[in-house]
Amino acid sequence: MSAHQMARMAELENQAFALMGRLHVALRRETGRITDVEYMRIDPDYCRYLIQLALQSSNPEVQKIGERLDTIYFDEAGLFMLEPPKPPLLAHRNLAASATSPIAPPAPRVAIQKLAQNLPPAPTIPATSSAPPESSQHYVGRLR
């Protein structure tokens, strides 16, 4: 894929994301329906379904958004037509987690005990009286 094609795809993805956000808000206000913008970006079936909802809307702004999203995603040079859909973000996380090595075993306790023996003793803090302070010394008393 050339740099020009990659730049064009990035531009289309930015436009699509902005339009999906507007569609989400419009459908939420109009029908009370909550949509998933990230899932719409990666799943062609869900994207088609929400575009159909937008095209069936009585609001002309929502219809325009649906038409533009249809062009961006399903036109001949659309995002879903140029490359396979991107996998969900959780799939990336699961692949990364399975590719990492197991957790290293903890350090032996003997080495930690030797380090603790070489430390100087902790300074002692003198004990304070347990009598309650004067009322003027309380936080609220000082505010008055």
C-alpha positions as CSV (number, residue, x, y, z in Angstrom):
1,M,0.0,0.0,0.0
2,S,1.5,3.3,-1.0
3,A,1.9,6.3,1.3
4,H,-0.8,8.2,-0.7
5,Q,-3.3,5.3,-0.1
6,M,-2.5,5.2,3.5
7,A,-3.0,8.9,3.9
8,R,-6.3,8.6,2.1
9,M,-7.4,5.8,4.3
10,A,-6.4,7.7,7.5
11,E,-8.4,10.7,6.2
12,L,-11.5,8.5,5.5
13,E,-11.2,6.9,9.0
14,N,-11.1,10.3,10.6
15,Q,-14.2,11.4,8.7
16,A,-16.0,8.2,9.4
17,F,-15.2,8.5,13.1
18,A,-16.5,12.0,13.3
19,L,-19.7,11.0,11.4
20,M,-20.2,8.0,13.6
21,G,-20.0,10.2,16.7
22,R,-22.6,12.5,15.2
23,L,-24.8,9.6,14.3
24,H,-24.4,8.2,17.8
25,V,-25.6,11.5,19.3
26,A,-28.5,11.9,16.8
27,L,-29.8,8.3,17.3
28,R,-29.5,8.7,21.0
29,R,-31.6,11.9,20.9
30,E,-34.1,10.7,18.4
31,T,-34.6,7.1,19.4
32,G,-32.9,6.7,22.8
33,R,-30.7,4.0,21.1
34,I,-27.0,3.7,22.3
35,T,-24.6,2.7,19.6
36,D,-21.0,1.5,19.8
37,V,-18.8,3.6,17.5
38,E,-15.7,1.4,17.9
39,Y,-17.6,-1.8,17.0
40,M,-19.2,0.0,14.0
41,R,-15.7,0.8,12.8
42,I,-14.6,-2.8,12.7
43,D,-17.8,-4.8,12.0
44,P,-19.3,-4.4,8.6
45,D,-22.6,-6.0,9.5
46,Y,-23.2,-3.7,12.5
47,C,-22.1,-0.8,10.4
48,R,-24.6,-1.7,7.7
49,Y,-27.3,-2.1,10.3
50,L,-26.7,1.4,11.8
51,I,-26.5,2.9,8.3
52,Q,-29.9,1.4,7.5
53,L,-31.3,2.9,10.7
54,A,-29.9,6.3,9.7
55,L,-31.4,6.0,6.2
56,Q,-34.8,5.1,7.6
57,S,-34.8,8.1,9.9
58,S,-37.2,11.0,9.4
59,N,-34.4,13.4,10.3
60,P,-32.7,14.7,7.0
61,E,-29.4,15.3,8.9
62,V,-29.3,11.7,10.1
63,Q,-30.0,10.5,6.6
64,K,-27.1,12.6,5.2
65,I,-24.8,11.1,7.8
66,G,-26.0,7.6,6.8
67,E,-25.4,8.3,3.1
68,R,-21.9,9.6,3.8
69,L,-21.0,6.7,6.0
70,D,-22.3,4.3,3.4
71,T,-20.0,5.9,0.8
72,I,-17.0,5.9,3.1
73,Y,-17.4,2.3,4.1
74,F,-19.1,0.4,1.3
75,D,-18.2,2.3,-1.9
76,E,-15.8,0.7,-4.3
77,A,-12.9,2.5,-2.6
78,G,-14.6,2.2,0.8
79,L,-12.8,1.2,4.0
80,F,-14.4,-2.2,4.2
81,M,-13.8,-2.8,0.5
82,L,-10.1,-2.0,0.5
83,E,-8.9,-4.1,3.3
84,P,-10.4,-6.7,5.6
85,P,-12.0,-5.3,8.8
86,K,-9.7,-4.6,11.7
87,P,-10.0,-7.0,14.6
88,P,-11.5,-5.8,17.8
89,L,-9.1,-4.1,20.3
90,L,-9.6,-6.9,22.8
91,A,-8.2,-9.4,20.3
92,H,-5.0,-7.5,20.1
93,R,-4.8,-7.5,23.9
94,N,-5.4,-11.3,24.1
95,L,-2.7,-11.9,21.4
96,A,-0.2,-9.7,23.2
97,A,-0.9,-11.4,26.5
98,S,-0.5,-14.9,25.1
99,A,2.8,-13.9,23.4
100,T,4.5,-12.6,26.5
101,S,6.7,-14.9,28.6
102,P,5.5,-16.2,32.0
103,I,6.1,-14.1,35.0
104,A,9.6,-14.4,36.5
105,P,9.8,-16.2,39.9
106,P,10.2,-13.9,42.9
107,A,13.7,-13.1,44.3
108,P,14.9,-15.5,47.0
109,R,14.1,-14.3,50.5
110,V,17.6,-15.0,51.7
111,A,19.0,-12.1,49.7
112,I,16.4,-9.8,51.0
113,Q,17.1,-10.8,54.6
114,K,20.9,-10.1,54.1
115,L,20.1,-6.7,52.8
116,A,17.9,-6.0,55.8
117,Q,20.7,-6.9,58.2
118,N,23.0,-4.3,56.7
119,L,20.6,-1.4,57.1
120,P,21.1,1.0,60.1
121,P,18.4,0.9,62.7
122,A,15.3,3.1,62.1
123,P,15.2,6.3,64.2
124,T,12.7,6.3,67.1
125,I,10.0,8.9,67.3
126,P,9.2,10.2,70.8
127,A,5.8,9.4,72.0
128,T,3.3,12.2,72.3
129,S,0.8,12.7,75.1
130,S,-2.5,11.0,74.6
131,A,-4.4,13.9,76.2
132,P,-6.8,15.6,73.9
133,P,-5.5,19.0,72.6
134,E,-7.0,22.3,73.6
135,S,-10.3,23.2,71.8
136,S,-8.5,26.0,70.0
137,Q,-6.0,23.6,68.6
138,H,-8.7,21.5,66.8
139,Y,-9.1,22.2,63.2
140,V,-12.6,23.7,63.6
141,G,-11.5,25.6,66.7
142,R,-8.8,27.4,64.7
143,L,-11.3,28.4,62.0
144,R,-13.4,30.3,64.6
